[in-house]
Amino acid sequence: MTIPHYDIIIAGGGLVGALCAQALKSLSLNIALVENVAPDLRMDEHYDMRSLALARVTQEYLRQLGLWTALEKTAVPIEQIRVCEEGSWATATLKAQEIKVDSLGQVVPFAHLNRTFWQTLMLDKKITVFAPDQITQITHQTDKVVVQLKNKEQQLSTQLLIIAEGGHSSLRNQLGIGAVTHDYEQSALVANVSVSMHNGVAYERFLKEGAMALLPLEGERYALIWVGAHAQTKRRCELESHLFLDELQATFGSHLGTLTRVGERQSFPLTRVIATEQVRSRVVLLGNAAHMLHPIAGQGFNLSVRDVKVLAETLQQALHDQRDVGDINVLREYCRKRQPDQQRVDYFIHGLVSLFSVHDYPLPWFRRFGLQAFSYLGPFKHRLMRFAIGG
């Protein structure tokens, strides 16, 4: 029996996998996507309660791919970011107007991103979707990779397999690709909260037990990310709504007036995972399978979007030069282009988490002095703001 062949197979249909399929369809290749969650569930508005802060570079790339028109209906611009530390008088404020842009990013509900990506995906006849299904086995051959699907025991072959699974990717493990991991011993609670005073400002607050971020959403709502120890996060998820709001109000303060309502609460354990290899012959790792980062500063998805963009450009150039898209030298070129940006973001985020995890004197004093002085360091401040928007 002839095995169906695809130029590219993408394993994983989360945001990064689905976006990758959209980015590659312009290359006029035969593409398949394998996802273990059914499409209707992926497009369910309650599938995931998180919201993402999209950097300006991400926004522009989504516009280039024709996806932003549908997304901007629920997107809310971030005009300011205020950063402070619990118990400190110091505050750093980042304003879009300081670097002559209209916003530092846009906040979009995770579910809306998922729905938009998948609705576009399901209408595209250039992409074959196998869902719900998953790849259970990978076999390398000289000129292709053969994968085994779980459903119907079907096999497919491809010139290039893109693994866009989660941080604990079973396919990455099957290939024997290691990963450097760091368990933060924390979980992130996410929910939407209603406020009495919506001001379009995003807040990042460092706490003794973790961190808290509040991102503006449409209406009178904010997206909450509250990082804390596993036990604390579990307790907060189980609190009655009015008790949860009381605790949140006491911790965050009255910057947004009164917190009046909280939606469904979800939690996620936090682990840093950095793959020791991102490419092999005919294989590329993307998304959390390549690098899963702490959510502080909201850089994880934006970093993966830049990976997708450069991978698509690298494969397009390879096709123009009549090279095999699965050739290891082509894939190494992609890695060389992406390594500096990936390392910069990883070091910054991991370093930031480590910096605010130490509470022994005199480090808290230096942090407070640094936050306050930050507002007066124009060139350095503007450089950091450019970094935050993906520039």
N, C-alpha and C positions, 0 to 999 in steps of 0.2 A: 504494500500500500504506500502511495506517495505521501510524504509528510508535507503539509502546507508550509510554504516558506514566506517569511517576511524580512524586509530589509532591516527593520528595527522592531524589537519587542521591548515594551516598557512593563516592568513588574512593579505594580503598585499604582493605584489610581487616586491617591490623596491629592492635595493641592499641587505638590511638586510634579508628580507623575502626570496628572491631567494637564498641567500647564506645559510640561515638556512635549506632550503629544501635540498641543496647539502650536508650539514653537517650531516643531519639526515638519508639520504637514506641508509647509511651503516648499520643502525640498523635493517634492514629487516622488516620495518614497512610499513603499508599501509598509504601513505601520500597524502594529497590534498592541493593545493595552490589556493587561491581565490584572483584575482587581477582585479581592475576595469579599467585598461588600456590594450588595445589589445596587444598581443605579438609582432606583427610587428612594432607597435609604440614604444614599449619598446626597440626594437632592432634598431631603427632608429638612425643614427649617429648624427642627429641634435636635438634629443629629449631633451638633457640637455648639456649645454656648459661648465659646471664646470669640473674641474680636481681635483683629490684627491691625497694627499700625503699619501702613504701607509707606515706605520711603518714596520721595519724589522720583527717583530713578526707577523704582518698581512701577509706580503709576504710569510713567512715560512708556515703559516697555509693554504694559498691559494695553495702553492706548494703541501702540504700534501693532499689537496682535489683534486689535479689534474687539477687545474685551471690556475696555473701560466704560463705554457708553452704558452698558447694563449695570456696571458696578457703581457708577457715580450717583445713582438714585438714592443709595443708602450711605454713601461716603460722607464723612464729616471731617473738615480740615482741622489740623492742629496748628494754631497760630502762635501758641506759646507752650513751653514746657517749663514747669517749676520743679526744681529738685531740692530736697531738704532731708535732714536727718532727725529722727525722733529725739526730742530733748535738746535740740540745738537751735540757736538763734539764727544760724546761717542759712541762706537760701540763694540758689543760683537760678536765674531766669533766662531762658533761651527764647528769643523772639524772631519770628520769620523775617520781619522787616529789617533786622540788623544785617542780614546777608542778602537783602533785596529780592526775596521770594515771597509769594503770597501765602505759603504754608510750609511747615516742616514735614508734612506728610498727611495722609488721609487714614481715618479709622474706618474699617469695613468689617461687618460681622462675618465670622468664619463661615457660617452656614450659607451666606449669600455668595461668598467666593466659590464655595463648593458647588452650589446650585448653578451658578453662571458657567463655571468651567465645564460641568457635566452636561448641561443643556446644550452647549455648543458642541461638545464632544459627540453626543448621541445623534446630532443632526449631520455630522460630517461623514460622508461616505468614503473618505480616504483613510479612515481609521477604523479598524475592526476591534470591537470590544468584547472581551471574554469576562463576563461578570454575572453572577458571583462565581469566581474560580480562583485558583492559585497555582503557582508553579511549585512543584514538589521536588524536582530533580533537574540538574544542569549537567549536560555532557558536552565537553569540548571536542570538536573534530577539527581537522586541518583548516578548512575554509569556512566553518560555521559553528554555531552553538545549537544544540538540540535541547529543548526543554520539555518536560513532562507536566501536563496539566492534571489536576486532581479529578475534575469532573470528566466522565466518559473515558478516562485514561487516554486522552488525546495527546499527541506529540506535535510540536511546532519546531521549525528551525529558523535561524536568523543570522545575519552578518554581525549584528550588534545587539547585545542585551543590556538594557539600562535598568539598574535596580534602584527603585525609588521607594523602598519600604521604610519602615520606622527605624528608630535608633537601635532596636534589638533585632535587626534583620536576620531572618532564618537563612536566606539565600547567601548573605555575606558570610555567615558562619559556615554554611555548607561548602563555600569556596575556600575556606580556611584563612580568610582575611581577618586579621586581628583588629582590636580596637583598644585605644587608651580610654579608660573610663574613670569617672570621679562621681561618686554618689554624694550629692549635697545633703542627704538625709533630711530633705524638705519636700513638701508638696505645695503645689500652687492651687489655690481655690479660685475659681472663675465664676462670675455671675454678672448680671446686669442690674444696676440699681437706679431708682428714680430719685431725682434731686429737686429741691425747690428753687435752686439758683444755678442755671446752666450758663457757663461763661466761655466755653470753647477752649479752655486751658487743659492741657494734659499734666497730670501730677505724678511724680516719682518720689516716693518717700521711703527712706531707708530706716528699718526698724531694728531693734536689738535682736529679734528672732528671725528676721528675713528682710522682706521688702514689700512695698505696696505700690501699685500703679492704678490710676483711674484715667480712662481715656474717653473723650467725648463721643457720644453717639447721637443719632437723630432724636428729635423730641426732647423730653426732659430726662434723658437717660445717660448714664456713664457705664462703661465696661470696667469691671473690677478684676484685678489680679492681685491676690493676697497670698504671699509666700510665708510659710511657717513650718514648724516641725510637724511631722506626720500626725502625731496625736492631737495637736492643736487644730490642725486643718480638719481632721475627722470630726472633732468636737464642734467646730464652727459649721460644718456642713449639716450636722444633725440638730443644731439649735432651732427653736421656733423663730419665725421670721422677725418678730418684733425684738427678740433678745439678740439676734444676730445684728440687726440694724443699730441697736443700742451700743453694742461692742464696737462695731465699725465706726459709728459716729464718735465715740470716745477716743478711738485710736487716730482717726483721720482729722477730726476737728470740724469746723463750720465753714471751710473754704467754699463749699457748694451749698451752703444753707443747711436745711434739714434733709436727711436721707429718709425718704418716705416709703420706699417699697424695694423689695429684692426679688428677683426672679429665681429660676431654678439654679441650684448651686452644683457645680461639678469640681472634681479635684484630679490632679495629675502629679505623680512623683517626678522629681527633678534629678536628672542625671546628665552629666557631660559625657558624650561619646564621640571620639574622633577616630575614624578608621585609619589603620596604618597604611593602607593602600586604597586609592580611589579608582585606579584603572588596572586592568589586566587585558591580555589579548581578547578582544571582542566583548569586554565587559566594562561598564562604567557605573560607579556608585553616585547617586544624587540624593539631595534632601537629607533627612535625619539618618539615613543609612551611611552617609559620608561624614556628617557632622551634626550632632544634636547638642544645642547650646542652652544655657540658662536663659529664661525669658526676659531677664532684666535688660532694659534698653531696646527690646523688641527687634533684634537684628537677625534672628534665625531664618525666617522665611525670606526676608529681603536678600540675605546672602545667597540662599538657594536660587532665587530668581536670577541673580547675576550669574550663577553657575549655569543655569539653563540657557541664558542668552549667549554666553560664550561658547557653550557646547554646540548650540545650533549654528553659530557662525563658523566654528572650527570644522564641523561636518560639511557645511555648505562649501567651504574652501576646498576641502578634500574631494568633494564631488566635482568641483570645477577643475581640479588638477587630475581628475580620473584616478583617484586613489580609493582604496577600500575603506569604508567608514569604520570597519572594525579593526583596522590595522593598529597594532600597539603603538607605533610611532605617531600616528594621528592622535590617539588618545593621550599620549604623553604630552603632546603639544598643548592640548586642552588643560592638562594638569599644571604645566609650567605657567600658563597664563593666569590660572586661578589661585595658585598657591599663595602669593603675597597678600591678596585680599582676604583669603580664608584665615591665614595665620594672624593677620592684624586684628580681625574681628574676634577670633577666638581668644587671643591674648588679652584684648581689651575687656571683654565680658568676664572671663574667668578671673582676671586681675581685679576688676571692679567688685565682684562678689567676695573675693578674698579680702580686699581692703576694708569693706564694710562689715566683715564678719568678726573682726577683732575689736574688743571693747576695753582692753587694758590701756591705762594711761601710759604714754601721752598720745597714742594714736588718735583717739577721738578728738582731741584738741587740734591736732594737725589737720584732720579732716574738716573740722568746722572752719578753721582759718583758710584752708584751701577752697572750700565752697564759697566763702565770702569774697576771697581775693579773685576768684574766677571771673566775677562780673567786671573786673577792671583790666583783665588781660585780653584786650581786644583781639589781636591776631590769633592767639592760642584758642580763644573762645570761638572765633569764627571758623577756625580749622576743625574744631570738634563738631560744630554744627554742620559743617559740610560733610563730615564723616557720618553724622546721624541721618542725613537725607540721602546717603549713598553716593555722594560725590567725591 
